[in-house]
Amino acid sequence: MLYAPDKQTLYRLGVSPSGASWSADTGTRDIQYELDTWDFGYSAGRRLNGNVWLEGEVGVTGLTGMSLRGSNWEEPEFVVSNSPYVSIGLNFRPSL
C-alpha cells in the first residue's frame, strides 16, 4: 500500500521478497528457485532532488523456506521469525 501526501513524500506499508535465488542446469534443463524470506515493513521516503529519493524502512523478516527444484515443489514453512531489520538507502525513481 502506497500513500503520497504530496510530490515530495512517499509512505509504503507492505511485503517484499528479500532472499531469492535461482539457477538452471543446462544438462537436465532443471530449474531451481528458492525464496528464502519475506520482509514485512513500513518505509518513508523524501525526494532529495529530481528523481533521487532518500528512503528508510523498518520491519520484521518472516515466511521462510519456499523452493522449487525441477518438477519438485516444496511448500513454504510458515514460520514468522522475530528478526527485525532497518534499511536506509538512496533510490532513483524515474517519472513517466
Secondary structure, 3 states (H helix, E strand, C coil): CEEEEECCEEEEEEEEECCEEEEEECCCCEEEEEECCEEEEEEEEEEEECCEEEEEEEEEEECECEEEECCEEECCECCCCCEEEEEEEEEECCCC
